[in-house]
Each structure stands twice: as structure tokens, then as C-alpha cells.
Amino acid sequence: MPAFHTPRDHLPAEFAVFPLSGALLLPRGKLPLNIFEPRYLAMIEDALANRRMVAMVQPDPNTLPNEHGPGLYRVGCLGRLTSFSETDDGRFTIALTGLARFAIAEELPGRRGYRRVRADFSAFPIDLDANPDPSSVEREALLIALKAYFVGQKFDANWDAVRRIPDDTLVVTLAMICPFEAAEKQALLEAPTEADRAATLLALLQMGAAGADLPPGRQAS
């Protein structure tokens, strides 16, 4: 995966957040989105006019709502709009490329219906490393678990193409596209290192494959 590096001093301290359960953006990952709600159309318009940055964060079902809306997980990922098109019916189709994770320091008053936060990037210095260390991935174990998981989910894949994907790209891509639960997606996001994320991904694939093998009524919870 090509590096997409932004120096720390180029990151905004305040920005819009798009709360969406199950949608995971990781540093150096690319997330396609279909935007149609008026408040989020406004959010993208404002982002295009000012630095093209929007963050993804998941609603946290264990946190009480506040005056801004549903409670949020405290960690999200800031992304840059790297593709954009407008459809004939007024929707936006965009792609966000992940820049860096952050902790929400404070939720700010909303703007044009969308939510905004003040962010703290200090807990995730590795995201801003221009030359990150290569991932430590148990590649064969990961591919074995992925095949079993895909069988259970009734997914298909071009395995020759999968085997050609570099380790770090493979982990980021699988973490983002696999239909894990929101809390599992959050665990992947908050993994301290690339190696930790790879280990978490492997465990989730193995648990998912094992759960799919259980008879109805005995699925893993």
C-alpha cells in the first residue's frame, strides 16, 4: 500500500465526524461512502471547501446519548477526501483515505446539522510515521483462517489475487471489509500496533469461522 503521509502539524485540531456503526477507516486504508442525508451532504460540501478532511467514528451503544446525538466511541480515524463525484439524484459518492487515529477530547457545537469534535492525536504516533515498520503477520495462518471464514459467510474470493497483496495492505483491507460486529471493528481500530491489529484480525477470523461451524441455536456469542 503506498504511503499517504501527513505531517502532524498539518492535521486539524477540529473537524467533522461521520458517526456510522460498522464502518471502519484505518490509516492508509480507503473507505468508499455513499452520502445522501442532507446534513452529511453539507458536511462533505464544507470539507471540500476546507482541507478535505472528515473523520469516521462509531456510535457506542454502551454510552448514553447527549445533546449532540448518540454516544460515540472515544477513538476514531481522520481521513482525507481522495475521490468525489456527484450523482444525478444529488448524492455524493466519495472515498476517504485514512490519515491518523485520534481520541475525542471534546465534542463541539454542531454545524449545519453534522457533528464536530476537538481531537487528540498523541496516543497514536505510529500513524504519523512516514516510514512505518513492516507489519508482523502470520500470513499463512491468516489465509487459512480467512478461507474458513469466507466459507462460513458464503463469500468468494480470487485467492491468487489475495496472495499477491502485501501484508500490511492485506490486514488493513480485511479489517475494513469483513462484516465484524461494531465492537470488534473498534478493537481493530484501537489496536496499538500493526502487529496487534494483525493478531486481533486473526483471532476474529478464527472465531467467526468456528461460530459458523456451530449448528443453529449454538452460534458463538
Stockholm file with secondary structure:
# STOCKHOLM 1.0

chainA/1-221         MPAFHTPRDHLPAEFAVFPLSGALLLPRGKLPLNIFEPRYLAMIEDALANRRMVAMVQPDPNTLPNEHGPGLYRVGCLGRLTSFSETDDGRFTIALTGLARFAIAEELPGRRGYRRVRADFSAFPIDLDANPDPSSVEREALLIALKAYFVGQKFDANWDAVRRIPDDTLVVTLAMICPFEAAEKQALLEAPTEADRAATLLALLQMGAAGADLPPGRQAS
#=GR chainA/1-221 SS CCCCCCCGGGSCSEEEEEECTTCCCCTTCEEEEEECSHHHHHHHHHHHHTTTEEEEECBCTTSCCBTTBSCBCSEEEEEEEEEEEECTTSCEEEEEEEEEEEEEEEEEEEETTEEEEEEECTTCGGGGCSSCCCCCCCHHHHHHHHHHHHHHHTCCCCHHHHHHSCHHHHHHHHHHHSCCCHHHHHHHHHCSSHHHHHHHHHHHHHHHHHHHHSCTTCCCC
#=GC SS_cons         CCCCCCCGGGSCSEEEEEECTTCCCCTTCEEEEEECSHHHHHHHHHHHHTTTEEEEECBCTTSCCBTTBSCBCSEEEEEEEEEEEECTTSCEEEEEEEEEEEEEEEEEEEETTEEEEEEECTTCGGGGCSSCCCCCCCHHHHHHHHHHHHHHHTCCCCHHHHHHSCHHHHHHHHHHHSCCCHHHHHHHHHCSSHHHHHHHHHHHHHHHHHHHHSCTTCCCC
//
